[in-house]
């Protein structure tokens, strides 16, 4: 901890943007070192998405129809974009718990006493969470390939799909940051970070065809920012099943643009609130 704070302390005043970037990288490095020293954080974070892959593939896969197909292979390819998206958004709880833990231990107070950018603490934390999310996605993609998931588009489109997933995960990490700053304990941050994610992910097109939902739920699912990223990834991966009818809602017709717009709006809105909350806590 002393090495990190000393690095921040000697940061020379200058270009505010450059200083903010340097400070953010220092905080990100501190959090990455902490994650490396506690590998069980990453290992336990992989258990849930792997269980979802296995359960939905082998337990429900043969009984859920998507498009005009009810085959296990068609559902497996349909499912994986939803599992990937769920994994990056569920990292929100970890981000919130980490910041709440730093607040609880007084580390945030220590950072506030240093001549550093006010937003750097939160930006650095979310950057570190982004790296952890990327590593989780790599491992999960390997597991998906092992159970039979395949892509049917070129490598560039596949990379775009994973890029949209990481952008969504980064956007949701700012929601986690705001939750972490708003509660008193890491346990409360974990609960607060998960309780709203379940309806968000299940009232979507992640696990079932939204066209099969009741009308009022279908409209919610079609305009859900989570659904936009899932639909975009299915198109980028070439995982839309035979006979699948794309809903008429604009986010489903233009999922890549909808995913980008939703993610950017979430980042701008919740980063502003989180930094404001951080400054009010520092007062």
ZIDA-V974210 format. One record per run of one state. SS is the DSSP state (a for helix, b for strand, c for the rest). FROM is the first residue (numbers start at 1). TO is the last residue. If there is no record, write none. Layout:
ss=SS from=FROM to=TO
ss=SS from=FROM to=TO
This chain:
ss=c from=1 to=1
ss=a from=2 to=9
ss=c from=10 to=15
ss=a from=16 to=37
ss=c from=38 to=39
ss=a from=40 to=63
ss=c from=64 to=65
ss=b from=66 to=66
ss=c from=67 to=68
ss=b from=69 to=69
ss=c from=70 to=71
ss=a from=72 to=105
ss=c from=106 to=106
ss=a from=107 to=112
ss=c from=113 to=119
ss=a from=120 to=146
ss=c from=147 to=154
ss=a from=155 to=182
ss=c from=183 to=185
ss=a from=186 to=202
ss=c from=203 to=209
ss=a from=210 to=212
ss=c from=213 to=214
ss=a from=215 to=222
ss=c from=223 to=224
ss=a from=225 to=237
ss=c from=238 to=249
ss=a from=250 to=253
ss=c from=254 to=254
ss=a from=255 to=282
ss=c from=283 to=283
